[in-house]
Amino acid sequence: MLGQAGMAAAAVRYLRSAGSPTTAPTVAPAVEALPRPDLRAVGEDERAPVSPAEFRRVLGNFATGVTVITAPAGAAPGATPAGFACQSFSALSLDPALVVFMVGRTSRTWPLIARAGVFCVNVLGAGQGELCRGFARSGTDKFAGVEYDASPISGSPRLAGASAWIDCAIQAVHTGGDHLIVVGRVEALGAGDGDTAPLVFHKGRFV
């Protein structure tokens, strides 16, 4: 089995070998945004097999890369782009080229991405920890002072300095406990020169 980095590299090679499309890609319809339910892990008369704190502590030993998922502004007057920091991202399939990310069902950003029907994955480099923290906050203008341009297919924000970007249309959405599993169809992607060290999160901090 390919590791995550190997799958991502293979996906890059596959898409580059396929060349540029001769026709414009089909734009995926907007995905219905699920309501933000009042979630709980177990019923009042049930006992969880592990505590959330213990689950978080043990799973924190798994080091991950860090991304920012972005989507373009809607058509409403005064609408702004959407984005959030995301560790739960992975390559999913080579043929077709698919990626996946997970987002909490109570996220206020997810409905904006769902309505757009498209998104861009920005893979952060080692020097972008503060940028990540900005996109992890709620109730603020996450794009204030952030340099970006539009990704080529979806028009989602492509953050300056990111080590790689992956432009996607939403392919499917599945429920997974208190999160949603979002599958994206890759429409375009690119990376830097390969010398950028990744931003890595491990045991609750950047390393």
CORVENMO-V293798 format. One line per field, one symbol per residue. ss: DSSP state (H for helix, E for strand, - for the rest). burial: # if it has 9 or more other C-alpha atoms within 8 Angstrom, else .. Layout:
BEGIN
ss->???
burial->???
END
This chain:
BEGIN
ss->---HHHHHHHHHHHHHHH---------------------------------HHHHHHHH----EE-EEEEE----------EEEEE--EEEEE----EEEEEEE-----HHHHHHH-EEEEEE-E---HHHHHHHH-----------EEE------EEE----EEEEEEEEEEEEE--EEEEEEEEEEEEE------E-EEE--EE-
burial->......##.###.##............#.##.#.....................#.#..#..############......#######.#.####..#######.#.#.##################.##..##.#......#.......##..######..##########.#....############......#.######....
END
